[in-house]
Amino acid sequence: MRQSKVKLRKKIKILDYYISPVNIEEVLKFINYRIKNKLFGYICVSAVHGAIESIYNPKFRIAHKKAILSVADGRPIYFALKLFKQTNIEHLPGYYLTKMICDYASNKNLSLGVYGGNKNIQKKFVSKLKKKNTKLKFNYIYSPPFRNLSKEETKQVQKQINKSKVDILFVALGAPKQEIWMHDNYKKINCVSIGIGAAIDFISGNKKMAPKYMEFLGLAWLFRLISEPRRLFLRYFITNSLFLYFFTLQYIKFKFKN
C-alpha cells in the first residue's frame, strides 16, 4: 500500500554543501515513506569536514548532493542553518540519528543491516542497540576489506544485501568513502542507506563521546581532538579554519542580499 508523499523543505546551500533543514520527526516519516513506496536512496550525515571536502573533492560533492536527505550532524552546520533563518530544525548527530532510527525500526518492524566497521565493533554495536530494543532485526552485517572491491565482489555484496531484505542499511566507512559508496551502489540495492560514520564507534563504546555541554556549544570536535591529537590535529585545524573563513564570506553576502 503506497503512502501519501512526505514533503521536505528545499536543501540549503552551505559553501558547496546542500543540507536539509529538518527535524527528527520529518526524517523518520520520510524514511518510512521511501521504504513503503520502494523509493530507495541514501542519506548523508553532514559535518564541517564534509563541507570542506565538497569544495576540493568533486566525486564526494556529487555524491553528497544526490542524497535524498542530508542532515546536520555537526553543530556548526546546524548553527549555519539557523543563521540562514531556518526554523523547526534539529541538530541530528550521527549517533543520535542512529538510535532514533533503531527505535523507529523496532516499532515499525523494519529490518536493519550494517556495512562497514570491523567485526568486533559491529558485534558490540549490534549488542548495545539490541540491549535497548530486543525486537531489532539485523538481517545483514558485513565488514569489507580495507581495499577497493572488484566488480564481481561488488555485485556479490549488492546481491547479498538484497537477499537479506533489509529496509535500512547503516554504512560505516567514514567520510568521504561512505558517501561515494552509497552513491555508487544505491541504484542496485533495495533499501535506504544511511552513512553513520563514527556513530558505530560511539555506540559500540570503541570511542568516547563528547560531554553534552561540549556538543551543545559546538565543541565536540575539540573533545575528539584531545582524545586523538596526532590523527586529528591537522584535519581539524585546516577544516575548521577554512570553514570559518568561507562561511563568513557566504554569510556576509547573505546579509547584504537580505
Secondary structure, DSSP 8 states (H G I E B T S, - for coil): -----------EEETTEEE----HHHHHHHHHHHHHTT--EEEEEE-HHHHHHHHH-HHHHHHHHT-SEEEE-SHHHHHHHHHTT--S-----HHHHHHHHHHHHHHHT-EEEEESS-HHHHHHHHHHHHHH-TT-EEEEEE---SS---HHHHHHHHHHHHHHT-SEEEE-S-TTHHHHHHHHHTTTSSSEEEE-TTHHHHHHTSS----HHHHHTT-HHHHHHHHSHHHHHHHHHHHHHHHHHHHHHHHHHHHHH-
